[in-house]
Amino acid sequence: MATVVEGAVIAGEKSNPPSVDYYRKCESCGYVSSSKYNTAALYHRYNSSFRCPKCGNNQRIEIRG
Ligand SMILES: [Zn+2]
């Protein structure tokens, strides 16, 4: 089961192959993206980042599988 460390909200997950759908979340202002994103294969850890369109914060995304 995937766990969000920061910067995301889990929308759904599949186990075979392991992948996660998530929404981007800004930890600074609470913004959550309306569109879904996907990690193609989440085995151990997924890292990414995005710039928040609301407050401009450069938010790190970390999800552990
Ligand atoms: Zn923000």
N, CA, C, O and the ligand as a Tripos MOL2 file, in Angstrom:
@<TRIPOS>MOLECULE
protein
  261   259    66     0     0
PROTEIN
NO_CHARGES

@<TRIPOS>ATOM
      1 N           0.8380   -1.1950    0.0000 N.3       1 MET1
      2 CA          0.0000    0.0000    0.0000 C.3       1 MET1
      3 C           0.8770    1.2500    0.0000 C.2       1 MET1
      4 O           1.7960    1.3760    0.8090 O.2       1 MET1
      5 N           0.5820    2.1660   -0.9110 N.am      2 ALA2
      6 CA          1.3970    3.3720   -1.0690 C.3       2 ALA2
      7 C           1.1280    4.3900    0.0370 C.2       2 ALA2
      8 O          -0.0020    4.5420    0.5010 O.2       2 ALA2
      9 N           2.1830    5.0780    0.4440 N.am      3 THR3
     10 CA          2.0790    6.1110    1.4630 C.3       3 THR3
     11 C           2.6430    7.4190    0.9330 C.2       3 THR3
     12 O           3.7370    7.4470    0.3690 O.2       3 THR3
     13 N           1.9050    8.4900    1.1140 N.am      4 VAL4
     14 CA          2.3920    9.8000    0.7000 C.3       4 VAL4
     15 C           3.2640   10.3940    1.7880 C.2       4 VAL4
     16 O           2.8390   10.5010    2.9390 O.2       4 VAL4
     17 N           4.4830   10.7800    1.4330 N.am      5 VAL5
     18 CA          5.3420   11.4810    2.3780 C.3       5 VAL5
     19 C           5.0170   12.9690    2.3240 C.2       5 VAL5
     20 O           4.8470   13.6190    3.3550 O.2       5 VAL5
     21 N           4.9320   13.5010    1.0990 N.am      6 GLU6
     22 CA          4.5040   14.8890    0.9420 C.3       6 GLU6
     23 C           4.1130   15.1830   -0.4930 C.2       6 GLU6
     24 O           4.5450   14.4830   -1.4090 O.2       6 GLU6
     25 N           3.3060   16.2020   -0.6990 N.am      7 GLY7
     26 CA          3.0240   16.7340   -2.0220 C.3       7 GLY7
     27 C           2.0130   15.9910   -2.8640 C.2       7 GLY7
     28 O           1.9150   16.2500   -4.0640 O.2       7 GLY7
     29 N           1.2550   15.0730   -2.2810 N.am      8 ALA8
     30 CA          0.2930   14.3210   -3.0860 C.3       8 ALA8
     31 C          -0.8650   13.7990   -2.2480 C.2       8 ALA8
     32 O          -0.7740   13.6830   -1.0260 O.2       8 ALA8
     33 N          -1.9560   13.4880   -2.9420 N.am      9 VAL9
     34 CA         -3.0900   12.8020   -2.3410 C.3       9 VAL9
     35 C          -3.3760   11.5880   -3.2140 C.2       9 VAL9
     36 O          -3.5870   11.7310   -4.4190 O.2       9 VAL9
     37 N          -3.3850   10.4020   -2.6280 N.am     10 ILE10
     38 CA         -3.6230    9.1790   -3.3980 C.3      10 ILE10
     39 C          -5.0600    9.1470   -3.9180 C.2      10 ILE10
     40 O          -6.0120    9.3600   -3.1670 O.2      10 ILE10
     41 N          -5.2000    8.8750   -5.2360 N.am     11 ALA11
     42 CA         -6.5270    8.7790   -5.8410 C.3      11 ALA11
     43 C          -6.9150    7.3250   -6.0640 C.2      11 ALA11
     44 O          -8.1000    6.9990   -6.1300 O.2      11 ALA11
     45 N          -5.9260    6.4570   -6.1780 N.am     12 GLY12
     46 CA         -6.1950    5.0410   -6.3910 C.3      12 GLY12
     47 C          -4.8930    4.3200   -6.6590 C.2      12 GLY12
     48 O          -3.9060    4.9550   -7.0310 O.2      12 GLY12
     49 N          -4.8650    3.0150   -6.4810 N.am     13 GLU13
     50 CA         -3.6440    2.2840   -6.7740 C.3      13 GLU13
     51 C          -3.9150    0.8850   -7.2820 C.2      13 GLU13
     52 O          -4.9590    0.2910   -7.0100 O.2      13 GLU13
     53 N          -2.9410    0.3700   -8.0330 N.am     14 LYS14
     54 CA         -3.0150   -0.9810   -8.5740 C.3      14 LYS14
     55 C          -1.7960   -1.7350   -8.0910 C.2      14 LYS14
     56 O          -0.7430   -1.1400   -7.8620 O.2      14 LYS14
     57 N          -1.9310   -3.0510   -7.9350 N.am     15 SER15
     58 CA         -0.8220   -3.8130   -7.3650 C.3      15 SER15
     59 C           0.0110   -4.5460   -8.4120 C.2      15 SER15
     60 O           1.1710   -4.8640   -8.1480 O.2      15 SER15
     61 N          -0.5440   -4.8230   -9.5910 N.am     16 ASN16
     62 CA          0.2010   -5.6250  -10.5550 C.3      16 ASN16
     63 C           0.0180   -5.1270  -11.9750 C.2      16 ASN16
     64 O          -1.0130   -5.4040  -12.5880 O.2      16 ASN16
     65 N           1.0130   -4.3790  -12.5370 N.am     17 PRO17
     66 CA          2.2170   -3.8870  -11.8560 C.3      17 PRO17
     67 C           1.8660   -2.7400  -10.9150 C.2      17 PRO17
     68 O           0.8510   -2.0710  -11.1070 O.2      17 PRO17
     69 N           2.7040   -2.5050   -9.8900 N.am     18 PRO18
     70 CA          2.3900   -1.4610   -8.9250 C.3      18 PRO18
     71 C           2.4030   -0.0650   -9.5420 C.2      18 PRO18
     72 O           3.4150    0.3660  -10.0930 O.2      18 PRO18
     73 N           1.2970    0.6250   -9.4500 N.am     19 SER19
     74 CA          1.2200    2.0030   -9.9260 C.3      19 SER19
     75 C           0.2230    2.7650   -9.0760 C.2      19 SER19
     76 O          -0.6790    2.1830   -8.4730 O.2      19 SER19
     77 N           0.4010    4.0750   -9.0390 N.am     20 VAL20
     78 CA         -0.4430    4.9060   -8.1920 C.3      20 VAL20
     79 C          -0.9610    6.1090   -8.9780 C.2      20 VAL20
     80 O          -0.2070    6.7780   -9.6850 O.2      20 VAL20
     81 N          -2.2490    6.3700   -8.8440 N.am     21 ASP21
     82 CA         -2.8300    7.6160   -9.3360 C.3      21 ASP21
     83 C          -2.8740    8.5840   -8.1730 C.2      21 ASP21
     84 O          -3.2570    8.2200   -7.0620 O.2      21 ASP21
     85 N          -2.4780    9.8240   -8.4370 N.am     22 TYR22
     86 CA         -2.4710   10.7860   -7.3370 C.3      22 TYR22
     87 C          -2.8140   12.1820   -7.8190 C.2      22 TYR22
     88 O          -2.6870   12.4880   -9.0050 O.2      22 TYR22
     89 N          -3.2430   13.0170   -6.9060 N.am     23 TYR23
     90 CA         -3.4270   14.4370   -7.1500 C.3      23 TYR23
     91 C          -2.2330   15.1520   -6.5460 C.2      23 TYR23
     92 O          -1.7190   14.7460   -5.5040 O.2      23 TYR23
     93 N          -1.7900   16.2240   -7.2040 N.am     24 ARG24
     94 CA         -0.7160   17.0300   -6.6400 C.3      24 ARG24
     95 C          -1.2730   17.8690   -5.5000 C.2      24 ARG24
     96 O          -2.3770   18.4060   -5.5960 O.2      24 ARG24
     97 N          -0.5170   17.9800   -4.4360 N.am     25 LYS25
     98 CA         -0.9650   18.7850   -3.3110 C.3      25 LYS25
     99 C           0.1470   19.7070   -2.8450 C.2      25 LYS25
    100 O           1.2830   19.2760   -2.6420 O.2      25 LYS25
    101 N          -0.1900   20.9890   -2.6750 N.am     26 CYS26
    102 CA          0.7720   21.9600   -2.1530 C.3      26 CYS26
    103 C           0.6750   21.9670   -0.6330 C.2      26 CYS26
    104 O          -0.3820   22.2480   -0.0680 O.2      26 CYS26
    105 N           1.7950   21.6540    0.0250 N.am     27 GLU27
    106 CA          1.7990   21.6000    1.4930 C.3      27 GLU27
    107 C           1.7970   22.9940    2.0960 C.2      27 GLU27
    108 O           1.5220   23.1650    3.2830 O.2      27 GLU27
    109 N           2.1060   23.9910    1.2730 N.am     28 SER28
    110 CA          2.1860   25.3580    1.7670 C.3      28 SER28
    111 C           0.8100   26.0170    1.8770 C.2      28 SER28
    112 O           0.4980   26.6300    2.8980 O.2      28 SER28
    113 N          -0.0260   25.8930    0.8160 N.am     29 CYS29
    114 CA         -1.3200   26.5850    0.8210 C.3      29 CYS29
    115 C          -2.5070   25.6350    0.7710 C.2      29 CYS29
    116 O          -3.6490   26.0800    0.8910 O.2      29 CYS29
    117 N          -2.2650   24.3250    0.5940 N.am     30 GLY30
    118 CA         -3.3620   23.3770    0.5950 C.3      30 GLY30
    119 C          -3.9840   23.1170   -0.7700 C.2      30 GLY30
    120 O          -4.9530   22.3650   -0.8750 O.2      30 GLY30
    121 N          -3.4310   23.7390   -1.8270 N.am     31 TYR31
    122 CA         -3.9310   23.5120   -3.1840 C.3      31 TYR31
    123 C          -3.8510   22.0290   -3.5570 C.2      31 TYR31
    124 O          -2.8450   21.3730   -3.2910 O.2      31 TYR31
    125 N          -4.9180   21.5040   -4.1740 N.am     32 VAL32
    126 CA         -4.9220   20.1390   -4.6990 C.3      32 VAL32
    127 C          -5.3140   20.2050   -6.1700 C.2      32 VAL32
    128 O          -6.3110   20.8370   -6.5190 O.2      32 VAL32
    129 N          -4.5330   19.5540   -7.0370 N.am     33 SER33
    130 CA         -4.7990   19.6060   -8.4810 C.3      33 SER33
    131 C          -6.1250   18.9450   -8.8180 C.2      33 SER33
    132 O          -6.5560   18.0130   -8.1390 O.2      33 SER33
    133 N          -6.7750   19.4380   -9.8810 N.am     34 SER34
    134 CA         -8.0450   18.8400  -10.2980 C.3      34 SER34
    135 C          -7.8040   17.6420  -11.2090 C.2      34 SER34
    136 O          -8.6490   16.7540  -11.3190 O.2      34 SER34
    137 N          -6.6150   17.6250  -11.8770 N.am     35 SER35
    138 CA         -6.3200   16.4830  -12.7420 C.3      35 SER35
    139 C          -5.4700   15.4560  -12.0100 C.2      35 SER35
    140 O          -4.7050   15.7820  -11.1020 O.2      35 SER35
    141 N          -5.6260   14.2020  -12.4320 N.am     36 LYS36
    142 CA         -4.9000   13.0880  -11.8420 C.3      36 LYS36
    143 C          -3.5740   12.8700  -12.5380 C.2      36 LYS36
    144 O          -3.4440   13.1140  -13.7370 O.2      36 LYS36
    145 N          -2.5940   12.4110  -11.7830 N.am     37 TYR37
    146 CA         -1.3000   12.0380  -12.3330 C.3      37 TYR37
    147 C          -1.0490   10.5880  -11.9820 C.2      37 TYR37
    148 O          -1.6780   10.0400  -11.0770 O.2      37 TYR37
    149 N          -0.1110    9.9550  -12.7140 N.am     38 ASN38
    150 CA          0.1300    8.5310  -12.4930 C.3      38 ASN38
    151 C           1.6200    8.2310  -12.4200 C.2      38 ASN38
    152 O           2.4040    8.7630  -13.2070 O.2      38 ASN38
    153 N           2.0060    7.3900  -11.4890 N.am     39 THR39
    154 CA          3.3550    6.8460  -11.4860 C.3      39 THR39
    155 C           3.2620    5.5090  -12.1960 C.2      39 THR39
    156 O           2.5450    4.6170  -11.7420 O.2      39 THR39
    157 N           3.9770    5.3530  -13.3050 N.am     40 ALA40
    158 CA          3.8550    4.1560  -14.1330 C.3      40 ALA40
    159 C           4.2050    2.8960  -13.3470 C.2      40 ALA40
    160 O           3.4940    1.8950  -13.4380 O.2      40 ALA40
    161 N           5.2750    2.9340  -12.5900 N.am     41 ALA41
    162 CA          5.6790    1.7560  -11.8210 C.3      41 ALA41
    163 C           6.2480    2.2050  -10.4860 C.2      41 ALA41
    164 O           7.3430    2.7650  -10.4240 O.2      41 ALA41
    165 N           5.5180    1.9640   -9.4420 N.am     42 LEU42
    166 CA          5.9630    2.3720   -8.1120 C.3      42 LEU42
    167 C           6.4100    1.1430   -7.3270 C.2      42 LEU42
    168 O           5.5790    0.4000   -6.8050 O.2      42 LEU42
    169 N           7.7340    0.9280   -7.2430 N.am     43 TYR43
    170 CA          8.2170   -0.2350   -6.5100 C.3      43 TYR43
    171 C           8.6860    0.1340   -5.1130 C.2      43 TYR43
    172 O           8.3550   -0.5500   -4.1450 O.2      43 TYR43
    173 N           9.4560    1.2130   -5.0030 N.am     44 HIS44
    174 CA          9.9570    1.5970   -3.6900 C.3      44 HIS44
    175 C           9.5800    3.0390   -3.3580 C.2      44 HIS44
    176 O           8.9100    3.3150   -2.3630 O.2      44 HIS44
    177 N          10.0300    3.9490   -4.2220 N.am     45 ARG45
    178 CA          9.8360    5.3430   -3.9170 C.3      45 ARG45
    179 C           9.6790    6.1400   -5.2080 C.2      45 ARG45
    180 O          10.3650    5.8810   -6.1960 O.2      45 ARG45
    181 N           8.7920    7.0860   -5.1890 N.am     46 TYR46
    182 CA          8.5970    7.9480   -6.3430 C.3      46 TYR46
    183 C           8.8510    9.3820   -5.9190 C.2      46 TYR46
    184 O           8.2800    9.8540   -4.9360 O.2      46 TYR46
    185 N           9.7150   10.0830   -6.6640 N.am     47 ASN47
    186 CA         10.0130   11.4750   -6.3720 C.3      47 ASN47
    187 C           9.7310   12.3480   -7.5740 C.2      47 ASN47
    188 O          10.0630   11.9930   -8.7050 O.2      47 ASN47
    189 N           9.1260   13.4750   -7.3310 N.am     48 SER48
    190 CA          8.8870   14.4440   -8.3850 C.3      48 SER48
    191 C           8.7200   15.8050   -7.7250 C.2      48 SER48
    192 O           8.9200   15.9400   -6.5180 O.2      48 SER48
    193 N           8.3590   16.7980   -8.4960 N.am     49 SER49
    194 CA          8.0800   18.1100   -7.9280 C.3      49 SER49
    195 C           7.2200   18.9000   -8.9030 C.2      49 SER49
    196 O           7.1390   18.5610  -10.0830 O.2      49 SER49
    197 N           6.5900   19.9370   -8.4150 N.am     50 PHE50
    198 CA          5.8020   20.8130   -9.2800 C.3      50 PHE50
    199 C           5.7400   22.1930   -8.6490 C.2      50 PHE50
    200 O           5.9540   22.3590   -7.4480 O.2      50 PHE50
    201 N           5.4400   23.1930   -9.4980 N.am     51 ARG51
    202 CA          5.2700   24.5360   -8.9690 C.3      51 ARG51
    203 C           3.7870   24.7750   -8.7460 C.2      51 ARG51
    204 O           2.9890   24.6290   -9.6710 O.2      51 ARG51
    205 N           3.4160   25.1350   -7.5480 N.am     52 CYS52
    206 CA          2.0120   25.3740   -7.2140 C.3      52 CYS52
    207 C           1.4760   26.5670   -8.0130 C.2      52 CYS52
    208 O           2.0470   27.6550   -7.9520 O.2      52 CYS52
    209 N           0.3740   26.3690   -8.7680 N.am     53 PRO53
    210 CA         -0.1930   27.4590   -9.5720 C.3      53 PRO53
    211 C          -0.8890   28.5180   -8.7100 C.2      53 PRO53
    212 O          -1.2050   29.6050   -9.1940 O.2      53 PRO53
    213 N          -1.1200   28.2040   -7.4580 N.am     54 LYS54
    214 CA         -1.8440   29.1230   -6.5900 C.3      54 LYS54
    215 C          -0.9030   30.0550   -5.8240 C.2      54 LYS54
    216 O          -1.1140   31.2680   -5.8080 O.2      54 LYS54
    217 N           0.1390   29.4950   -5.1860 N.am     55 CYS55
    218 CA          1.0290   30.3210   -4.3650 C.3      55 CYS55
    219 C           2.4710   30.3610   -4.8780 C.2      55 CYS55
    220 O           3.2920   31.0990   -4.3320 O.2      55 CYS55
    221 N           2.7970   29.5780   -5.9220 N.am     56 GLY56
    222 CA          4.1350   29.6180   -6.5020 C.3      56 GLY56
    223 C           5.1580   28.7770   -5.7610 C.2      56 GLY56
    224 O           6.3280   28.7530   -6.1440 O.2      56 GLY56
    225 N           4.7460   28.0920   -4.7150 N.am     57 ASN57
    226 CA          5.6370   27.2200   -3.9580 C.3      57 ASN57
    227 C           6.1590   26.0840   -4.8390 C.2      57 ASN57
    228 O           5.3880   25.4660   -5.5730 O.2      57 ASN57
    229 N           7.4720   25.8050   -4.7720 N.am     58 ASN58
    230 CA          8.0250   24.6680   -5.4910 C.3      58 ASN58
    231 C           7.8980   23.4460   -4.5800 C.2      58 ASN58
    232 O           8.7150   23.2330   -3.6840 O.2      58 ASN58
    233 N           6.8530   22.6490   -4.8320 N.am     59 GLN59
    234 CA          6.5030   21.5470   -3.9300 C.3      59 GLN59
    235 C           7.1350   20.2360   -4.3650 C.2      59 GLN59
    236 O           7.0250   19.8420   -5.5260 O.2      59 GLN59
    237 N           7.7940   19.5670   -3.4380 N.am     60 ARG60
    238 CA          8.3370   18.2480   -3.6910 C.3      60 ARG60
    239 C           7.2290   17.2100   -3.5690 C.2      60 ARG60
    240 O           6.3310   17.3590   -2.7400 O.2      60 ARG60
    241 N           7.2810   16.1630   -4.3830 N.am     61 ILE61
    242 CA          6.3400   15.0540   -4.2650 C.3      61 ILE61
    243 C           7.1330   13.8140   -3.8980 C.2      61 ILE61
    244 O           8.1100   13.4790   -4.5680 O.2      61 ILE61
    245 N           6.7230   13.1340   -2.8480 N.am     62 GLU62
    246 CA          7.3650   11.8650   -2.5080 C.3      62 GLU62
    247 C           6.2930   10.8680   -2.0810 C.2      62 GLU62
    248 O           5.5080   11.1160   -1.1660 O.2      62 GLU62
    249 N           6.2880    9.7240   -2.7820 N.am     63 ILE63
    250 CA          5.3530    8.6460   -2.4740 C.3      63 ILE63
    251 C           6.1560    7.3740   -2.2920 C.2      63 ILE63
    252 O           7.0230    7.0590   -3.1090 O.2      63 ILE63
    253 N           5.8750    6.6450   -1.2310 N.am     64 ARG64
    254 CA          6.5670    5.3700   -1.0050 C.3      64 ARG64
    255 C           5.6350    4.2000   -1.2800 C.2      64 ARG64
    256 O           4.4790    4.1890   -0.8550 O.2      64 ARG64
    257 N           6.1600    3.2210   -1.9960 N.am     65 GLY65
    258 CA          5.3500    2.0600   -2.3520 C.3      65 GLY65
    259 C           5.4540    0.9380   -1.3470 C.2      65 GLY65
    260 O           4.8240   -0.1050   -1.5190 O.2      65 GLY65
    261 ZN          0.4680   26.5200   -2.9210 Zn       66 ZN66
@<TRIPOS>BOND
     1     1     2 1
     2     2     3 1
     3     3     4 2
     4     3     5 am
     5     5     6 1
     6     6     7 1
     7     7     8 2
     8     7     9 am
     9     9    10 1
    10    10    11 1
    11    11    12 2
    12    11    13 am
    13    13    14 1
    14    14    15 1
    15    15    16 2
    16    15    17 am
    17    17    18 1
    18    18    19 1
    19    19    20 2
    20    19    21 am
    21    21    22 1
    22    22    23 1
    23    23    24 2
    24    23    25 am
    25    25    26 1
    26    26    27 1
    27    27    28 2
    28    27    29 am
    29    29    30 1
    30    30    31 1
    31    31    32 2
    32    31    33 am
    33    33    34 1
    34    34    35 1
    35    35    36 2
    36    35    37 am
    37    37    38 1
    38    38    39 1
    39    39    40 2
    40    39    41 am
    41    41    42 1
    42    42    43 1
    43    43    44 2
    44    43    45 am
    45    45    46 1
    46    46    47 1
    47    47    48 2
    48    47    49 am
    49    49    50 1
    50    50    51 1
    51    51    52 2
    52    51    53 am
    53    53    54 1
    54    54    55 1
    55    55    56 2
    56    55    57 am
    57    57    58 1
    58    58    59 1
    59    59    60 2
    60    59    61 am
    61    61    62 1
    62    62    63 1
    63    63    64 2
    64    63    65 am
    65    65    66 1
    66    66    67 1
    67    67    68 2
    68    67    69 am
    69    69    70 1
    70    70    71 1
    71    71    72 2
    72    71    73 am
    73    73    74 1
    74    74    75 1
    75    75    76 2
    76    75    77 am
    77    77    78 1
    78    78    79 1
    79    79    80 2
    80    79    81 am
    81    81    82 1
    82    82    83 1
    83    83    84 2
    84    83    85 am
    85    85    86 1
    86    86    87 1
    87    87    88 2
    88    87    89 am
    89    89    90 1
    90    90    91 1
    91    91    92 2
    92    91    93 am
    93    93    94 1
    94    94    95 1
    95    95    96 2
    96    95    97 am
    97    97    98 1
    98    98    99 1
    99    99   100 2
   100    99   101 am
   101   101   102 1
   102   102   103 1
   103   103   104 2
   104   103   105 am
   105   105   106 1
   106   106   107 1
   107   107   108 2
   108   107   109 am
   109   109   110 1
   110   110   111 1
   111   111   112 2
   112   111   113 am
   113   113   114 1
   114   114   115 1
   115   115   116 2
   116   115   117 am
   117   117   118 1
   118   118   119 1
   119   119   120 2
   120   119   121 am
   121   121   122 1
   122   122   123 1
   123   123   124 2
   124   123   125 am
   125   125   126 1
   126   126   127 1
   127   127   128 2
   128   127   129 am
   129   129   130 1
   130   130   131 1
   131   131   132 2
   132   131   133 am
   133   133   134 1
   134   134   135 1
   135   135   136 2
   136   135   137 am
   137   137   138 1
   138   138   139 1
   139   139   140 2
   140   139   141 am
   141   141   142 1
   142   142   143 1
   143   143   144 2
   144   143   145 am
   145   145   146 1
   146   146   147 1
   147   147   148 2
   148   147   149 am
   149   149   150 1
   150   150   151 1
   151   151   152 2
   152   151   153 am
   153   153   154 1
   154   154   155 1
   155   155   156 2
   156   155   157 am
   157   157   158 1
   158   158   159 1
   159   159   160 2
   160   159   161 am
   161   161   162 1
   162   162   163 1
   163   163   164 2
   164   163   165 am
   165   165   166 1
   166   166   167 1
   167   167   168 2
   168   167   169 am
   169   169   170 1
   170   170   171 1
   171   171   172 2
   172   171   173 am
   173   173   174 1
   174   174   175 1
   175   175   176 2
   176   175   177 am
   177   177   178 1
   178   178   179 1
   179   179   180 2
   180   179   181 am
   181   181   182 1
   182   182   183 1
   183   183   184 2
   184   183   185 am
   185   185   186 1
   186   186   187 1
   187   187   188 2
   188   187   189 am
   189   189   190 1
   190   190   191 1
   191   191   192 2
   192   191   193 am
   193   193   194 1
   194   194   195 1
   195   195   196 2
   196   195   197 am
   197   197   198 1
   198   198   199 1
   199   199   200 2
   200   199   201 am
   201   201   202 1
   202   202   203 1
   203   203   204 2
   204   203   205 am
   205   205   206 1
   206   206   207 1
   207   207   208 2
   208   207   209 am
   209   209   210 1
   210   210   211 1
   211   211   212 2
   212   211   213 am
   213   213   214 1
   214   214   215 1
   215   215   216 2
   216   215   217 am
   217   217   218 1
   218   218   219 1
   219   219   220 2
   220   219   221 am
   221   221   222 1
   222   222   223 1
   223   223   224 2
   224   223   225 am
   225   225   226 1
   226   226   227 1
   227   227   228 2
   228   227   229 am
   229   229   230 1
   230   230   231 1
   231   231   232 2
   232   231   233 am
   233   233   234 1
   234   234   235 1
   235   235   236 2
   236   235   237 am
   237   237   238 1
   238   238   239 1
   239   239   240 2
   240   239   241 am
   241   241   242 1
   242   242   243 1
   243   243   244 2
   244   243   245 am
   245   245   246 1
   246   246   247 1
   247   247   248 2
   248   247   249 am
   249   249   250 1
   250   250   251 1
   251   251   252 2
   252   251   253 am
   253   253   254 1
   254   254   255 1
   255   255   256 2
   256   255   257 am
   257   257   258 1
   258   258   259 1
   259   259   260 2
@<TRIPOS>SUBSTRUCTURE
     1 MET1         2 RESIDUE 1 A MET
     2 ALA2         6 RESIDUE 1 A ALA
     3 THR3        10 RESIDUE 1 A THR
     4 VAL4        14 RESIDUE 1 A VAL
     5 VAL5        18 RESIDUE 1 A VAL
     6 GLU6        22 RESIDUE 1 A GLU
     7 GLY7        26 RESIDUE 1 A GLY
     8 ALA8        30 RESIDUE 1 A ALA
     9 VAL9        34 RESIDUE 1 A VAL
    10 ILE10       38 RESIDUE 1 A ILE
    11 ALA11       42 RESIDUE 1 A ALA
    12 GLY12       46 RESIDUE 1 A GLY
    13 GLU13       50 RESIDUE 1 A GLU
    14 LYS14       54 RESIDUE 1 A LYS
    15 SER15       58 RESIDUE 1 A SER
    16 ASN16       62 RESIDUE 1 A ASN
    17 PRO17       66 RESIDUE 1 A PRO
    18 PRO18       70 RESIDUE 1 A PRO
    19 SER19       74 RESIDUE 1 A SER
    20 VAL20       78 RESIDUE 1 A VAL
    21 ASP21       82 RESIDUE 1 A ASP
    22 TYR22       86 RESIDUE 1 A TYR
    23 TYR23       90 RESIDUE 1 A TYR
    24 ARG24       94 RESIDUE 1 A ARG
    25 LYS25       98 RESIDUE 1 A LYS
    26 CYS26      102 RESIDUE 1 A CYS
    27 GLU27      106 RESIDUE 1 A GLU
    28 SER28      110 RESIDUE 1 A SER
    29 CYS29      114 RESIDUE 1 A CYS
    30 GLY30      118 RESIDUE 1 A GLY
    31 TYR31      122 RESIDUE 1 A TYR
    32 VAL32      126 RESIDUE 1 A VAL
    33 SER33      130 RESIDUE 1 A SER
    34 SER34      134 RESIDUE 1 A SER
    35 SER35      138 RESIDUE 1 A SER
    36 LYS36      142 RESIDUE 1 A LYS
    37 TYR37      146 RESIDUE 1 A TYR
    38 ASN38      150 RESIDUE 1 A ASN
    39 THR39      154 RESIDUE 1 A THR
    40 ALA40      158 RESIDUE 1 A ALA
    41 ALA41      162 RESIDUE 1 A ALA
    42 LEU42      166 RESIDUE 1 A LEU
    43 TYR43      170 RESIDUE 1 A TYR
    44 HIS44      174 RESIDUE 1 A HIS
    45 ARG45      178 RESIDUE 1 A ARG
    46 TYR46      182 RESIDUE 1 A TYR
    47 ASN47      186 RESIDUE 1 A ASN
    48 SER48      190 RESIDUE 1 A SER
    49 SER49      194 RESIDUE 1 A SER
    50 PHE50      198 RESIDUE 1 A PHE
    51 ARG51      202 RESIDUE 1 A ARG
    52 CYS52      206 RESIDUE 1 A CYS
    53 PRO53      210 RESIDUE 1 A PRO
    54 LYS54      214 RESIDUE 1 A LYS
    55 CYS55      218 RESIDUE 1 A CYS
    56 GLY56      222 RESIDUE 1 A GLY
    57 ASN57      226 RESIDUE 1 A ASN
    58 ASN58      230 RESIDUE 1 A ASN
    59 GLN59      234 RESIDUE 1 A GLN
    60 ARG60      238 RESIDUE 1 A ARG
    61 ILE61      242 RESIDUE 1 A ILE
    62 GLU62      246 RESIDUE 1 A GLU
    63 ILE63      250 RESIDUE 1 A ILE
    64 ARG64      254 RESIDUE 1 A ARG
    65 GLY65      258 RESIDUE 1 A GLY
    66 ZN66       261 GROUP 0 **** ****
